[in-house]
Amino acid sequence: MKLNKSFAIFLSAGITAAGWGSGPASAAPLSGPRLENPASATRLWYEQPATLWTEALPIGNGRLGAMIYGRTHEELIPLNEDTLWAGGPYDSNREGGFAFLEAIRDLVFEGKGREAEALFERTMMGRSRGTARYLPLGNLRILSPGHALASGYTRELKLDSGLSRVSYRADGVEFTRTAFCSAVDQVLAVRIESSQPGRISSYFKLEGAVNPRRTGDGKWSVRTEGDNELILAGITPSFKPSGQRLRYEGRLLVIPEGGDMTIVHKDNHPAVKVTGADSVLLLFSAATGFRKYDDISGDPEKRNREILGRAKNKPWDRLREDHVQDFRSLFDRVSLSLSDADTSGIPTDRRFAAFAAGRNPDFASLFFQYGRYLLISSSRPGCRPANLQGIWNRDMNPAWNGGYTTNINFQMNYWPSDLTNLSECREPQLSMIRDMAETGKKTARLNFGARGWVFNLNTDIWLASAPIYGAYWGSWSTAAAWFCDDLWEHYLFTGDREYLEEFYPLLRDAVIFFDQTLVEHPEYGWLVTNPSSSPENGPGGDPAWTYNPDGTRNRPIGICAGSTCDIALLRELFTHFTEASALLGRDPELRESAAEKMKRLPPYQVGRLGQLQEWLEDLDNPDDHHRHTSHLWGLHPGTSIDPRRTPELAAAARRSLELRGDESTGWSMAWKINLRARLLEGDRALKLLRRQLMLVDSPTYHAGPGGTYLNLMDAHPPFQIDGNLGGTAGIVEMLLQSHNGGIEFLPALPSAWPRGAFRGLCARGAFDIDLEWEQGRWRTASILSRKGNPCTIREKEKISVTCDGRPVSTETVEAGRVRFPTSAGKRYVIQKETGR
């Protein structure tokens, strides 16, 4: 394979020192030779400051988040802490719902959906119709008089090191601000430097964001300690079902080199004033009393003192280098290049139009790596999982409370984790699912009289498990089955048997719940869920919403029995449980019962329009453009629909996508990228990716289609991180799939990406893959076996396999599938025998 010079450099170069100044390369073991990502795929940069939150650049360490506006004379840095939520622990369940379960089921089976929903809402709905809010912490402001007239301005974010930098010239002096959130030291660090000594004179302020000056619903205050420390402390607003409120604190240390420092009051707030300094280091820490979903007895002041006490004794170079090494140990595992053209000199805001016009393919690489960057920055072991906004939120009343929407968005956030070599970043999700299984047991008992656990469509940090938002949305009750699919997928990617042993009880208990609660459909004889729904949609779809003369809105009926989404989820839940219980030698009787019940689940139904039906009956509206495509769950993220094994069902899924249309909310288009890739439609997947990367200007909610903001954050709108993370996963699905009985290279490669290379993407079976391709065809692949499992390659042409330069014997499993043995820690080279 011949490559031109710039592309060959991408494939063979070593990583240089990270960021600005010397930073050590990661010492963590990687899947292969360390390759340098192209600069066009690892750097966001702009020639002007942000004017809106959706133009600011995010940094985070999983727990702390900040948005860098990059202003010169009045820098604004909004702050977040991942456990800062309204209220405190509470029980969302209402007593007595089980007594009405049979009546609700009867009404559903009788076609009396409106009456069923009314009874459901009176008896089974949670004690609150909503959830607690994820809250902003406040703002850090840096006031630098005289810097309004600046020149030579650059604002940038280095994805491969997690460093943000702002540089400009004012009054004949070069100024730079470098910022990062360190997972090693648990602080936000900002360093201000100038090209001439004694030229830094600024004010530094902290402002709270939780209902300032309102004592009845949350309050905060800022005080000082010594001449260089600001403390923001408060309690969160109340949340009705909870009688508790959460304490929180943020602390800012200002450490100048040279010059003078004093405490002053500016705009009715205490501020640290620094005059004539050579440089200034800011260290910020925040904490709350949160310890667990049912415990808020922590001491935020003590934690902040401990964190800052350690961090302030580290020199700046060590703080930065430790952060960079930690960040790169995750980020550098994967590289992706889709072009040999160097577009790194084009500002990010000018690349949208070129990508939409079919140029600048590495803009997709940038979007891909940005998703990985956001996941690293918002989800680290020991933290809370990424919520609807990751960890970045500016609003006291964020859209959908900034919560955990468990009928797609919570799960979508973690689609790229195992695929893109970031399995550790999935730990917060897995840990929360384990806790959800605890709160969900009570809901299962109260509403269904069943053992095991159940979960509904939405929750918060307090892990409310009861139905909310009304029966149209809240009657869906199969989130636990979806969670268990995530648990099983993580096992398939890692091959970690100890992990499977630990989490197996969650699969078992979810199966126990559905084993007890599936009921026979009186007309069809199948076993179905009842009550349930198809997430956020009802027969007739979006057009079924009607308006009364007074402007009030009538919603369609959502409650149903045996939605296609439910049946797909249960089919795979029972399958995964059967495999896990056999592998671990546990629960043979339950395994047998699950296998029998799976045989009685409804088959997929193809409707009058040629579509995959969303419900048991053929009720799909051809004009329904609803954002959710829940009935296609079996195609993605599930595996029961596959164009190779079930071509008729794949064709029906394709028809459903055509009827739904491409344009939708940002995260919905991300899901459709994955669905099109699973249908092996690379060009259509790329068309959707281009549509998702259309620039959206408005930062607020509106009903139009989504896209992407100037800072590359996904626009629902407003911002939701799931669109970024789902889009990253979709790009992987175009390049590598491993769910269909073998690893397949370039299964949905768009024709517009004829050449490229990736390193470190992961496949089920615990394999890391490196690949390069030219003229739309792969020639050589390298596979690292982490667990020594047999490896199966899906490829029509004849291949050869070598390890350490020696041939490896292969066997043909079936036409187009070749298997070979592997040893843990060994790397295998796969080549096509034709055209080598």
N, C-alpha and C positions, 0 to 999 in steps of 0.2 A: 504494500500500500504506500503510495507516494503522497506526502503532505507538503504543503508549502511551508516556508520558514516560520511564519508566525504561529501556524497551527501546531507545528512540531514543537515549538517552544512550550506551548500549553501542555503538551503531552509529556514533556520530559523535564521541565524546570523544577527546581526545588523552591519551597516557600521561602520568601525573604522575611526579614524582620517585620513585625506587625506594626501598623499604625504610624505614628509620628514619633521618631526617636526609636531607640533600640528596645525591642521586645523579644523575648526568647520564643523559639518555636516550641510547639507542643511536644511534650515527652510521652503523651499517651500513645499506645499502639494503634496504628491505623491499618486499614485493610490492604494497603499496597504501597508502592513507591509514592512519596508525597509529591503531588502535582499542584501546580499553581492555577487557581481559578483565574480566568481573564478578568482584568480590572473592570471591564464593562459589566461584569456579573456580580461585582462585590462592592460597588460604591454608588451611593446616591449623592448627588451634589447639585448645588443651585447657586445662582449668582445674585440672589436677593434673600432677605430674611423672610420668615413666614409671617403672614398677616392673619391667618386662620389656624385653628387647632389642627385641621386636616392638611395643613402644609408643614407643620412642625415634625421633627424627627424623633422617633421613640427610642429610648434606651431602657434597659431593665435587667434585673438579676433574678427574676422569678418571683421575688417578694416585693421589691421596690421598683417603681416605674417613674419615668420622667419624660416630658416632651420638650425638646429643645427648639425654641422659636428662632434663635440666632439673631436677635435684635442687637443693635450696637449701643444705643444710648439708654435703653430700658429693656434689658433682657427679661423674658418671662419664661419660667420653667414650671409648668404644672406638675404636681407630685401625687403619686398614688402608693398605697400599701395594700397588699392583696387580702388582708383580713379585715379591712375597714368597711363594715356593713352596718346598716341600720338595725336597731333593736338588739336582741340577744337570743339565746336558745329558747325554743318554744316547741310545743307539740301541735302539729297542724291538724291532727285527726279529730273528727267528730264521732261521737259514740253512736252506736245503734244502727249503722247503715246496713248491716247484714240482714236485719229483719225485713228489709224491703228489697233484697236482691232478687228474689224470685219474681216479685211483682214487676220489677223493672225489666227483667228478662222476658217475661210474658208480653209486656207492652211492645218491646222491640220485635219479638217474633210475630206479633200481630200487626206489625206495620204502623203502630201508633207512636211514632218517634217523638213527636212534640210532647205527648203525655209522659213518655219514658224520660225525656230530658228534664221535665219539670219535677218528676219524682226523684230522679237522680240528684238534682240540685238541692232539693229539700232534705235529703237523707244522707248522701255520701260525700258531698262537697266538703273541702277542708274548712277549718274555722276562719280562714282568710281567703278571699277570692284572688289574692295576689301573693307576691313574695316580698321579702325585704330587699332594700336597694343596696347596690354596690356604690360606695361614695368616694368622691375625690377627697384628698387630704388637704390640699391647699396649694399655694404657689411660693416659689422662691423668686424674688426679684433682685436684679442687679442694676442699679442706677449709675450710669457713668456720664455725668454732665460733660458736654462738649464733644460727644462722640456721634451726634446726630448726622453731621456731615462727614460721611466715611467714603472711602474709595477702595478699589482693589478687593472687593468683597467676595468671599467664598464661604459657603456653608456645606458641610459634607458629613456623611455617615459611612464608616467603614464596616461593612457587614462581617468581614472575616476577623475582626478584632473587637467589635462592639464599642468602638471609639467614635465620638462625635467631635467635630472641630469647627469652630467659627474663626475666620481670620479677616482682618480688614486694616486699613490705614486711616488714622485720624490725627490731625495736628502734627503731621510729619513722623508719626511713630507707628510701627507695626504692632498690632495687638492680636493675640490668639486666645481662644478659650477652648480647652479640651475637657470633655466630660465623659464619664462612663458610670455604670452601676456595677459594682463588684460583687460577684457571688462569693468570692474568697473572703472579703472583709465586710460584706453586708452593708456597704455604704454607697451613696451617690457621691462621687468625687468630681470636683470641677477645679481646674487650675487656669488662672489668668496670667498671661505673660506678656511682656512688652520688649521691643527691640532696644529700648534705652532704659537704663536704671532710673528708678524713682519716678516713673511716669504713670503709675496706676493709682487713681483716686476714684473711689466708688463707694456707694451705699449698698448694704446687703440687708434684705428684709424677708421675713416669713409672714405669710397671710393664711389664715384658716379658710376653709371652704364649706364647713358644715353649718349652714344657717347662721351666719354671723349676726350678733346682736339680738338673737331671738332666744331667750332663756327657756321658753316652753318646749322647744323641739330641737334640742341639741345646742351646745354652746362651746366656744373656744376662747382662749386667751393666749397672748404672747408675752412672755416674760424674759428676763435676761439673767445670766450668771456671769460674773466677771465682766471683762470688757470685750469678750470675743465669742459669746455663746447666746443664741436665741432659742427659746423653747416654746413650741406651739403645743398646747395641751387642751383636751376637751373630752366630751362624751358625745356619742352618736345620737341622732334623733331616735325617738321611740318607734316601735313597730307594733301595731295593735295586739296581735296574739301574744306578744312577749312582754313580760313585766320587767325585763332587764334592758340595760343600755351599756354599750361597750365603751370603755375608756381607751384613749389613744394619746400618743405623744410623738412629736417630731422634734429633733434637735439639730441645730446648725452650728458647726464650729467654723470660725473664720481665722485662718492662720496666714498672716502676711509675712513676707520677707522684706525687712526694711520698712521705713516710713512710720507713720503714727496711726494709732487706732483708738477709737473711743465709742461709747454708746450715745446715740442721739435719738431724738424723736422726729420722724419724718412722715407727714401725712397721717398723723395720729397713731403711728405705729413705732415701736422701738426698732432701731436699725443699728447695725455696726457700720461705722464710718471709717474707711481706711484712706489715708492721704500719703502720697509720695512713696508708694511701695514698689519694689522691684518685681514681685510676683505675689499672688494671693492663692491660697489653697482653701477650698470649701469642702467640708465633710458633713454629709447629712445622713442621719439615721432616723427611722420611724418604726414604731411598734404599737401594738394594741394589747389588750388583755386577753385576746383570743388564744386558747390552748387547744380546744377541740370543739366540734360542733355543739357539744353540750356543756362546755366549760369555758368561762371567760375570767378566770381568777388570776390570769397572768399579770405581771408588773411591767408595764411598758417603760417606765422610767428606769428601772433597774437594767432592763435589756439594752436600752439605748446607751446608758452610761458604760456598760461593759463593751459594747460594740465600738463606740467612739474612743474609749480608753485604749483599746488595742490599735485602732486604725491611726490615731494621731501620732503614735510613736513610729510609724513607718514613713520613710522618706517617699516623696512623690514617685520617683523612678521605680521603687519596689512595689508600691501600690499598683501602678500602671502595668508593670511587667507581670505581676502575679495575676492580675485580671486578664491580660492578653493571653497568657499561657493557658489559663483555665478556659477561656472562651474558645480559643483555637482548638483545644483538645476535643471539642464537640464539632465546631463548624468545619474544620479541615478534613473531616472524614469523607466528605463528598465534594466532587467538583463536576461541573457541567459546562460544556461549551457547545454552542449551536452555530457558531460562525467563526471564521478566521479574520473577520474585519474588526479593527480596533475602533470602537465607538466610545471609549472611555472619556474622550475629550468633549463629548456632547453633553450639556447639562440634562439632568434627568427629565425636567419638565418639557424638553424639546423632543424626547424620544417617543412619546405617546403617538404622535401623528405618523412618524416613520414606521412604527410597528403596525399600526392600523392599515397602512398602505402596502404592507407586505415586505417592508425592508426591516433591517436591524433585528434579526431573529434573536440575538443575544439579550434583547429586552426581556424575552421569556426566561432566559437564564437568570437575569436579575430578579424577576418576580419570583422565580423558583427559590433562589437563595434568600430572598427577603422573607419568604414564608418560613424557611428554616431558622433564620435570624430571629423572627418574632417568637417562634416556639421556644428557642433557647432562652430568650429574654423574658418570657412570661410563664415558664413552667420548668421549675427545677425541683429535684427531690427535696421533700420536706416542706414545700410550699403548697398553696392552694392551686387547683387546676386553673388553666386559662378559662376565663368566663367569656361572655359574648364579646367583650372588648379586650380580651387578654388580661392586662392589668391597667390599661390606660383609659381613664375616664375623667372628663372635665365637668360632668353635669351632676347637679344634686338629684335630678330625676332622670336618670339615663333611660334610653329606650329599652323597653322590656326589662327595666330595673337592672340592666347589666348582669343578669343572672345566668343560670345554667339551664338552657332549654334542651331537654333531654329527648326530644323527638327528632333531632338531627344535629343541632348545632354543637352541643357538648361533645358528641361523638366525632363530628367532622373535624373539630379542633385537633384531634389526635390521629387523623388518617395519615399524615406524613411522618409520624414519629418513628415507627419501625421501618417504613419504606426508605427513609433518608438517613438511617444510621443514627437516630436520636432516641433510642429505646429508653435511656435514662430519663428523658424529658417526659415520658409517659407515666412515671411513678406517681405524680400527684393525682392523675386521673384514676389510676388503679386503686390508690389508697382511698380516694373519695368513694369509689364504687363499693369498696369493702364497708365503709361506714353507711352508705346508702342501704346496703343489705340489712343493716341493723334497724334503721328507722322504718324501712319498708316492711318489716315483719309485723309491726303493729297495724299498719294499714291493711295488710293481707288478712289479719285476724278480724279487725273491726268491720271492714267492708265486704269481705268474702267468706268469713268463717273458716279460713284456710291457714295451713302452715306454710312455711316458706316466706318469700318476700315478693313485693310488687312495687312498682314505681310508676309515676305518671309523667306528665309532659314537661314539668318545670320545677326548679328548686332554687335554693339560695345556699349561703354558707352554713345555715342552720339545718340543712338537709330535710326540709319539709317534704314528705312523701305522699300526702293526701292530694286528691284532685283539686285543681284550682281553675280560675278563669271561666267557669261555667261548663255545662255538660257538653256543649258543642266541641270544645277543645279538651276538657278535662276527663272525658270518659275513656280516652285512650289509655291503656293500662299495660302495655308490653315493653316499656322502657327497660325493664330488668333483662328481658331476653336479648335486647340490643346490647346492653352492657356486657352480657356474657359472651356475645360474639367478639367484642373487643378483647375480653380476657383471653379467649381462645386464640385469636389472631396473634396476640403478643407471644403466646407460647409457640405458635407455629414459626414465628420469625426468630425467636431466641433459642428454642429447644431447651429451655431452662426447666428441668423436671422439679427442682425444689420450689420454684415459683408455682408450677402447676399444683403441687401438693398443697401449697398454702392457699391458693385461690379456688381449688376444686369445690370446697363447701358452698361457694356462691353459685356455681353452676348447678350443683345438686339441689340446693334450696329453691332456686328459680324453677327447676323442673318439678320439684315437689308441689309448688304452687299451681302450675298449669296442669299437672297431672290430676289435681283435685278439682280444678275450676272449669276445665273445658266441658261444654255441654253439647248434647246432640241437637242438631238442627231439626225441627219437627217436619220440615218438608223434604230436605235433602238427605238426612241421616248422617251427615258429616259431623265431626267434632269441631266446635267453633268457640271462639271467645265471645262473651256476651256478659255485660255491656262493653263495647269498645267503639273505635272509630278509625277513620283513616286520617292521620295527623293533619289537623287544621283545615280539612276540606270536607265537604259534604256532597252527596249526589246532586249533580247539577253544576257544581263548581262555583267559581267566582260570580258568574252572571246570575246565580240564583239569589244573590242578595237583592232585596227590593226595598223601596223607600215609600213611606206613607206620606200623605199630604202635609203632615206637620213636620216632615223632615226626619223623623225617626226611622231607623233601619230595621228591617226584618231579616233575620239570618236564616239560612237553610238549616235543615236537620242534619246533625253530624253523627249522632249516636247510631250504632249498628251492631251487627253480629258478624264476626269472621271476615274482617277486611283483609284484602290481599296482603297488605303490609304485615298484619298480625300472623297470617298463616306462613308467610315466607320466614319471618323471624322464628316462629316455633319449629318449623321444619329443621332449620339449622341449629337451633338450641338443642333439640332432641338428638340430632346427629352428633354434635360436638360432645354432649354429655355422654352419649353411648361410647364414643371413642375414648374420652377421658376416663370414664369409670372402668372400662376394660383395660386400659393402659395401667391404671393404678390398682386394679383388682379390688374395686369397691362397689358396693350397692348393686349386686346383680339383680335383685328383684325390681328395684326402681328402673334399672336399665331395660329390663324386659317389658315393664309397663310402658315406658317411654317409647320403645320401639313399636309396640302395638298401637299406641295412640297416634304415633306419627303416620301409620298406615291409614288411619281414618281421617286425617286432615283433608280439607278440600283440595282438589288439584287446581292449578292455575287455569283461569278461564279466559278465552279469547272472545271478544264481543263483536257486535254487529258492524263496527267500524274497522275491524281487523286489529283492534287495540287489545293490550293486556288489561283486563277489567280491574278497576280499583276496588270493586265490591263483588260480592257473590252474584248479585244480579247485574244485568247489563244496563247500568245507569249512567255511564260516562257521557258527559256533555261535550260534543265536538268543539264547542267554543270555550271550553274551560282552559284557561291559561294560568292556573294556580301554580304558585312558586314551589310547592311541595310535589315531589314525584315519588311518594312513599310506596306506591304499588310496584315500583321498579326496584325496590330494595333487593330482591333476589338476584338482580343483575349486578348491582353495586350499592353498598359494600358487600352484599351477600354473593354467593357463588352458585346458586341453584339454577340460574339462567345463564346460558353460555352459547355463543353462536356456533361453537364446535360440537357441543354435545346436545343442545336443545335448539336447533335452528328455527323451529316454528315459533317457540316462545321468544327467541331473540328477535324475530321479525315482528312479533306483536309488541314487544317492548319498543322497538324502533318506531312503529306506528304511533304508539303512545307519545313518544318524544316529539314526533312531527306534529301531532295534534296540540300538544302543550306549547310548542313554539320555543324559540331560542331565548328571546329577551325576557328577562325576569330580574329579580333581586340579585345582588352580587353573589351571595352564597349559593343561590339556586343555580346560577350559571356555572359556578364551580362544580356543583354536583353533576350537572349535565356534561361537563368536560370528562369526568370520570366515566359516566354512563356511555358516552360516545366512544371513549377509548376501549371500554370493555366490549363494545360492539365492533371493534377493530376498524373504526372510522377515523383515521388520523386527521384527514383534512377537515372533517366536520368538527372534531375536537379543537383543532387550531382555530377554526372560525369562531367558535365559542370563546376561546381564550382571547382572541383579538377583541371580541365584543366585551368581555369582562374587563379588559384593559383600556376601555374607552374612558377618557377623562371626565370626571364628574366635578362640577364646581361647587354645588350647594352642599354645605356641611350638615344640613338639617334634614329631618325626615320629609320625604315626599313620595307619592305613590307611583312615580315613574320607574322605569327600569334602572338597575344599578350599574355599577362600573367600578372605577378606581379613582381615589383622590390623588392630588399632586404628590403626596408623600408615599404613594403606593399602597396605602391602607385601603382595604376593600370598602366600597360604598354599598350598603344594603339598598339604598341609604336609610339611616346614617351608618357610621362605621360599625362593622362587625368583623371580627378577626377570622371567623370561620371561612369567609370567602378567600382570604389569603391562604389559609392552611389547606382548604379543600382544593384550591387551584394548584398549589405545590404538589399535592398528591396526584392530581390529574395529569400533570406533566410527567410524573414517574410512570403512570399507567400507560402513557403513550410510548414510553421507551422500554419498559420492562414489566412483565406480568409473570406471576408464579402461582396463581390460584387454581389453575385448570389441569392439575396433574403433571405439571412440569414447568420449567423456566423457559420463557419465550422472550427472545431478544427483539426489540423494535416491533412489537405487535401492532402498533397503531401510529407508525412514524408518518408525520405529514410530509407531503412531497416538497414543501417549502423548506424542509430541514434535510437536505440531501447528504450533508456531512456533519460530523460532530463526534463528541466523545464524552463519556461520563466515567466516574470512578466512585466506588464506595456505596452504590445503591444496594439495597438488601432484598433478598428473596426468601420466601418461606422455606424452611428446612435449615435455617441458620447459615446462609451463604451471603457473601459480599461479592458484588459483581463490578468488574471494570470492562468497558467496551469502547470500541471506536468503530465508526462506520464512514463509508464514502459511497457516493452515487446511490444512496438509499439502501445500501446493503452492508451488513456487518461482515467482517472478515475474521477478526480475532477477538476472543473474549478471555478474561481471566477471572477465575472463581476461587475465592478463599472459603474453605470449609471450616466453620467454627466448631462444629460438634461431631464431625465425622459421619454424618448421615449420607445414605446413597443420594446421588444427584441425578435428576432426570431433566434432559433438555428436549424441548419441543422444536424440531427443525425438520423441514422436508428434505433438505439436501444432506448428503453424507458428511459426517464430521469425524474428526480425530481428537483424542484427548491425550495430553502429556502432563506429567508431574515430575519436576526436577529434571526435565529433559528426556525422561523415559516414557514410552508409550503406556497408556492405561487401557486395560481391556474394557470393552463396552458391550452391552446387550440391547437388542431392539425389543422394547416392550410391546409396541404396536407400531403401525405405520406412522412415521413422523415423530416418534418418541424414543429416545435413547437414554439408557441408564448406565451409570458407572459408580463404583465404590469410591469413597473418599476417606481420608484420615484427618482427624482434627488438627487444625493449624497448618495444613498443607494447601498450596495453591495449585490450581489446575488450569492449563491453557487449552482452550477450545478453538479449533480451526475448522473451517470448511475445507473439505478435501478438493473441491472443484475450485479452480481459479486461484490457488495459493501462490 
